[in-house]
Amino acid sequence: MIDSNRVVANYSEHRGKFKDASVFFTFVEQISPDALERWLKKSRETQWDYNNIVKRKGRLERLK
C-alpha cells in the first residue's frame, strides 16, 4: 500500500567519491508529482561552480 502523504523511496547519500542527491523508486506509484516538481525547481535554482573547483583547491561554491 502506498502512503499518498509521503514519498516512499530509497534515499542514498554519499555514493562513492561525491555527494549526490539521488532517490530510487521501485514502482511508478511511489513518485509524488509534488515532490518531483519541488526537486526539479530546486535543481534549477541551485547551481554549483564546478569550473573553478581545482583553482579553489576542492572547495565547491554555489553560483549566485
MIKELUM-544728 format. One record per atom (N, C-alpha, C): y, x, z. Coordinates in steps of 0.05 Angstrom, whole numbers, plus 5000, padded with zeros to 4 digits. Atoms other than C-alpha are relative to their C-alpha. Layout:
MIKELUM-544728
YXZ/...
***
This chain:
MIKELUM-544728
497650175000/500050005000/502550185000/497649845003/506850274980/502249875018/497850104984/512550205030/502550024984/497650005018/518650004989/502550105013/497649914986/523450225043/500350315002/499949714999/521750965038/498550124977/501449865022/519551474987/497650145012/502549884991/512351664997/499350224980/500549795019/511352344966/499250265015/500749744989/509053054977/502450194995/497749835002/515353464991/499050295003/500749724999/514954214980/502550175003/497849824997/519654745004/499050294999/500549725001/519755494992/497450074986/502449945016/514455524938/500550274986/499749745012/513856254921/502550145010/497849824994/519856714919/502749865005/497550144999/525456204912/499849735014/499950274989/527555584949/500249804977/499850205020/526654964908/500149725013/499950274990/527654224915/498149844982/502050155017/521253934887/498749795017/501450224988/517653304901/497849924980/502250075018/510853094873/499049735008/501050274996/508452384865/497249974989/502750055010/501352144857/499949754982/499950255016/503051454829/502849944992/497350075010/508951194789/501349815020/498950194982/509750644840/501450135024/498949854977/511651174892/502950084995/497349915007/518051354855/502049785006/497850194994/524151004884/502250044980/497849975019/529350864830/502650085014/497549944986/534950904882/500050305008/500249724992/532451584908/500350184975/499849845024/531651844837/502850024990/497150015008/538751634819/501650185018/498549844981/541351964882/499450304996/500749725005/537552614868/501350114974/498849925025/540052644796/503050045002/497149984996/547252524817/500650265016/499549764984/546753074869/499550264984/500649775016/543753554819/502250064980/497749955018/549653454772/502450115015/497649924984/554753554828/499650285012/500549754986/551454164860/499050204980/500749785019/551454774814/500350275013/500049734988/549955494833/500650214980/499249785017/552656144804/497750214999/502249815004/546256494781/500850244983/499249785017/550056934731/500950245016/498949784985/553257364785/498350075025/501649964976/547457384835/499450305004/500649714997/545958124821/502650145010/497449884992/553358314827/500649955030/499550074972/553557964895/497750085018/502349894985/547158324917/498349785012/501950214992/542857694920/501249775014/498750224987/547957244952/500749784979/499550225019/548056574916/502349835009/497750164993/554656204915/500149754984/499750265013/556055484898/502550014982/497750025018/560555364838/501649755008/498250224993/566554914850/500249814977/
***
